[in-house]
């Protein structure tokens, strides 16, 4: 035990430095989301995150959007506690049988216009959990999905790009009508 303790004191940690993200790209991406949301909605974008039975990998990346580095609130994106205040439902994970009704109720509680974004590979088709006795399937098996953000898990920048894509597609649909 003593030998392990001394080895731990004198050995350098075996970790690598994280790659430096591009600060300018993040600022530009966030500002674009804020502008597009204000043009389309006239206000900031409100998101309700729903975990339908995931492994929490996608949740960690979504929570990273609120940390000090990404700080998406400065761009007009905010996470809300109630679906009654949300514009977007951000759904992660395969929909389990236990969460099916909760997801349906959350969807129906969200006021129109509403959009559903499936985040991660599991939300698309059930991922590695597909075929399990406890899984209904992807999010589209329960509620209509407007956008899918691929990845296992997708990075916070990919999630921001997906939100921009959603807002621009909605803006284009409104302009076409």
N, C-alpha and C positions, 0 to 999 in steps of 0.2 A: 504494500500500500504506500509506504514511504517513497519507494522508487518511482511509482506512478505520479505521485504528488510533485516530486522534484522535476520529473520530465515535463510535466505540464507547466511548471513555472518557467522553464528555460527554453522551451520549444516555441517557435513562432506559430501563429494560427495558420491553418491550411485553407484559407479562404482566398478568393480572387476578388479583385476590385470590380464593382459593377460598372458596366459601360456608361459613359456620360451621355445622357439624353440631350437632345438639341433643344435648348431653352427657347430659341427663336421660333422653332417649328411648333412647340407647344403653345406659345403665346399667339401665334398666327392661327392655329387650329382652334383654340378656345375662343378667340375673338370672332372667328367665322361662325362658330356655333351660336354665339350670343347674338350676332347681327341677324343671322337667318331666323332664329327663334323670335326675335323682336319683330322682324318683318312679317313673319307668318302669323304669330300669335298676338303681337302687340305687347308682349311682356316676356318675362323669363320662362324658361322651360322647366316644368315640374315633373319629376320622375319618382315613381313608386317602384321599388325593387322587390321582386317576389322570388323567393327560393322555393322551387317546386319539388325539390328533392335532390339537390346536387351534392357534390363532394366538397364544396366550399372553395374550390380553386377560382372560379369566376367571381365569387363574392369578394375574395381578397383583392382582385384587380379592380372591381367596382368600388370597393372601399378606398383603394389607393387614389381614386379620383378626388376624394375629399381631403387627402393629406396635404401637408404644407407645400409639397412640390407642385402637384397638379392644381389644387385649390380651384375647382371648377365653379365655385360660387362667384368668383370674381368675373366669370364670363356670363353669368346669368343662368346657370344651371343649378337647380337645387333639388335635393332629395326630400320628399315629403313622407310623413308617417301615415297619411290616410289616402286611400285611392280616390276619395271624393275631391281631393285637391290636385290630382295628377293629370298630366297630359299624356304621359308615356308610361306604359308598364314594361319594365325591364325584367324579363323572366329568365331564370337560370335553371339548369338541370333538367333531367327527364322528369316528366310529370308522374309522380307516384300515385297509387290509388288513394292514399290517404290525403293527398294534396289536390286532387282533381276538383272537388267541390269548392275548396277554398279559392282556387284559381278562378273558377267560374264566377264565384260570388264577387271576387275582387274585380274581375273584368266588368261585370254588370254594375258595380258600384262606381266605376270610373265614368265621369261625364263625357259626352260627345263634344267635340271630336277627340277621339282617343286613338293611340297607336300602340301596338304591341311589338316589342323587340325581343327576339329570342337570342340570348347571349351564350355562346359556346356550342361545341359540337353535340353535347348531350341534349341541349334544348332543341336542336334541329330534328334528331331522329331517335333519341334515347342513348346514343353513343355506346359505350361499353356496357351500359345497363339494359340495352334493348333486349327484349325477349324474356326479361325477368318476370316472375310471377307478380312482383310488386309494382311494376312500371306499366303505365297506360301507353306511353310513347313520348314523342316530342311534344312541344307546346302546341303545334298546329293541330294535334289530335284533339285538343280541348277547346282552344280559342283561336280565332283567325290571327295570323301573324303578318305584320307589315314589313318586317326586316329581320334578317338573320345575320348576326355577326359571328363569323367562324373563328375557331381557335380552341385550344385546350390548355389553358384558358387564353382568351384574347387579351392582348395588352391594353392598358388604359388608353394609349394613343389609338389603337384600333377601335375601341369603344367610342371615343370621341369622333373618329372618322365616320363610324357607322351612324352616329346621331346626326352628323352633318348631311350624310347621304339621305337619311330619312326625311329631314326637314326640307332638303332641296327637292326630293321627289314629291313631297306633299305640296310644296310651293309650285312646282311645275304642273301638278294636277289641277290646282286651283286656277292657275293662269290659263290653262287649256279650256276650262269650263266657262 
